[in-house]
Amino acid sequence: MRGSDVGYGRLLGLGVLLVLAGIFVAFCSFFLGSPATFGLGILSLLVGVLLIGLTLFSGLRRGHARSDTEPVIIGNCRIVAKYSINQIGEMIFSDFDRDAPGGKLYVRLMFPDGKSEELQCAVQVFGSLVDGMYGTATVQGDWLGGFQMTAAPPGTGRSDIVPF
């Protein structure tokens, strides 16, 4: 999961927490009879709804912007790992057909500059990949459209492989 996705999840959770707290405080203010407490509850509710709305808007905008990019061909990439996420959120590293039928397929790709990124891909691409494989990747946003295996670049012996 990307760091920004974790940030969006935390903001969304905070928004839901504020909404629930606002509803609770506003409800309790009826028993306490305090207009200030009721105002505080309504303010918390509105801030929570605003936070949820902004988080959803920015997340959808980010996802739309990434999918509108043109395909980019990047050479000297390495497949670091491949895994699947099934319907209940478990990460599966083997037996994909049995343990994650219909799950989302992901590949962690290391680029020539040393940075790595998690990319989603189709089952045909996923099936042709092996951990540690070098090649040329076709990337569009956060989608791995293809991977053409090549020989490993010079000087990339087993001692150069960095575990993730």
C-alpha positions in Angstrom: 0.0 0.0 0.0 1.3 3.4 -0.9 2.1 5.9 1.8 -0.4 8.4 0.4 -3.1 5.7 0.5 -2.4 5.2 4.2 -2.7 9.0 4.7 -6.0 9.0 2.9 -7.2 6.1 5.0 -6.2 8.0 8.2 -8.0 11.2 7.1 -11.1 9.2 6.2 -11.0 7.4 9.6 -10.6 10.8 11.4 -13.6 12.2 9.5 -15.8 9.2 10.4 -14.6 9.5 14.1 -15.5 13.2 14.1 -19.0 12.5 12.6 -19.7 9.9 15.2 -18.4 12.1 18.0 -20.5 15.0 16.7 -23.7 12.8 16.6 -23.0 11.5 20.1 -22.3 15.0 21.6 -25.4 16.5 19.9 -27.6 13.7 21.1 -26.3 14.0 24.7 -26.9 17.7 24.6 -30.6 17.1 24.6 -30.3 15.4 28.0 -27.9 18.1 29.3 -30.0 21.0 27.9 -26.9 22.9 27.0 -27.0 24.9 23.6 -23.2 25.2 23.7 -22.8 21.4 23.8 -25.2 21.0 21.0 -23.3 23.6 18.9 -20.0 21.7 19.6 -21.6 18.5 18.5 -23.0 20.0 15.3 -19.6 21.7 14.6 -17.8 18.4 15.0 -20.3 16.7 12.7 -19.8 19.3 10.0 -16.0 19.2 10.2 -16.2 15.4 10.0 -18.4 15.5 6.9 -16.2 18.1 5.3 -13.1 16.0 6.0 -14.7 12.9 4.5 -15.8 14.8 1.4 -12.4 16.4 0.8 -10.6 13.1 1.3 -12.9 11.2 -1.1 -12.6 14.1 -3.7 -8.8 14.2 -3.5 -8.5 10.4 -3.7 -10.7 10.2 -6.7 -8.9 13.1 -8.4 -5.5 11.4 -7.8 -6.8 8.1 -9.2 -8.2 9.8 -12.2 -5.1 11.8 -12.9 -2.9 8.6 -12.7 -5.1 6.7 -15.2 -4.9 9.5 -17.8 -1.2 9.3 -18.2 0.4 8.0 -21.4 2.2 4.6 -21.3 5.9 4.9 -20.5 8.6 2.3 -21.5 11.3 1.9 -18.8 14.3 -0.3 -19.3 16.5 -2.1 -16.8 13.7 -2.7 -14.3 13.6 -5.6 -11.9 10.7 -7.6 -10.5 11.1 -7.5 -6.7 7.9 -9.4 -5.8 4.5 -10.4 -7.0 1.5 -11.0 -4.9 -2.3 -10.9 -4.9 -4.9 -9.4 -2.6 -8.0 -11.5 -2.2 -11.6 -10.3 -1.5 -11.1 -10.2 2.2 -7.8 -8.2 2.1 -5.3 -11.0 2.7 -2.0 -10.8 0.8 -1.3 -14.0 -1.1 2.2 -14.9 -2.2 1.6 -18.3 -3.8 -1.3 -20.5 -5.0 -3.0 -17.5 -6.5 -5.6 -19.5 -8.4 -6.7 -21.3 -5.3 -6.3 -18.7 -2.5 -7.1 -15.5 -4.4 -9.6 -16.2 -7.2 -10.6 -12.9 -8.7 -8.2 -11.0 -6.5 -6.2 -8.0 -7.5 -2.7 -8.8 -8.8 0.2 -6.6 -7.9 3.9 -6.5 -8.8 6.6 -4.5 -7.0 8.9 -3.1 -9.6 12.4 -1.6 -9.0 13.3 1.1 -11.4 16.9 1.9 -12.6 17.2 4.8 -10.2 16.7 2.4 -7.2 13.1 3.5 -6.4 10.4 0.8 -6.3 6.7 1.0 -6.9 3.7 -1.3 -6.5 1.8 -1.7 -9.8 -1.4 -3.6 -10.6 -1.4 -5.8 -13.7 -3.5 -8.2 -15.7 -3.4 -12.0 -15.1 -1.5 -12.6 -18.4 1.3 -10.2 -17.4 1.3 -11.5 -13.8 1.7 -15.2 -15.0 4.7 -14.4 -17.1 6.7 -12.7 -14.3 9.2 -14.3 -11.9 10.8 -12.6 -8.8 14.2 -11.2 -9.7 13.6 -10.9 -13.4 15.1 -8.0 -15.3 13.5 -6.4 -18.3 11.7 -3.5 -20.0 8.4 -2.4 -18.4 5.5 -0.6 -20.0 3.9 1.4 -17.2 0.8 3.6 -17.4 0.0 5.4 -14.1 -0.1 2.6 -11.5 -0.7 -0.2 -14.1 1.9 -2.5 -15.5 0.8 -3.1 -19.0 3.7 -5.4 -20.1 7.1 -6.7 -19.2 9.7 -7.9 -21.7 12.5 -9.9 -20.1 16.1 -9.0 -21.0 19.5 -10.0 -19.7 20.5 -8.5 -16.3 22.5 -5.3 -16.6 26.3 -5.7 -16.0 27.3 -5.5 -12.3 24.0 -6.7 -11.0 25.2 -9.9 -9.3 23.3 -11.4 -6.3 25.3 -9.2 -3.9 23.7 -6.1 -5.5 20.1 -7.2 -4.8 18.5 -5.2 -2.0 15.8 -7.0 -0.1 12.5 -5.2 0.5 
